[in-house]
Amino acid sequence: MIKLLKNAVLFTGIFLISSGAFGQNAVGGKIGINLAKWGGDLDEAIGFDNLESNLGLQFGGIFEIGINEKISIQPEFLYFQKGIRSDTEEEFFGETIRVESSIVLNYLF
C-alpha cells in the first residue's frame, strides 16, 4: 500500500512538473470514495468498540494557471465526507433495545 502511494505521489509530481513547464492552463477533476474509520485508545473503555466505517463521497476540481515556463499556480476545491455508524443492543430493565446511529461529517476545502 505504501509503495503504491509513493508511486502515485512520484507520478503526480512528475506530471505536474512537466505540464507546468509549458506555461499552459489546465483543468481537471477528482472523484473517489472514503472509508475512514474513527478510533483511539479508549474505544473499548467507553463502549465504542463496534464502530464501522461509513461510505463517503469525494469530488473536486483543479485549475492550473501557467505563470511562465517554470512557475504555475494550482487552485483547487475538494468536497469529502467522513463518517461512522454503529449498531448496538443494550439491556434496559429486562428489555433489549437496539440502537442504530450514524454520524456524517461534510468537508469543503
Secondary structure, 3 states (H helix, E strand, C coil): CHHHHHHHHHHHHHHHHHHHCCCCCEEEEEEEEECCCCCCCCCCCCCCCCCEECCEEEEEEEEEEECCCCCEECCEEEEEEEEEEEEEEEEECCEEEEEEEEEEEEEEC
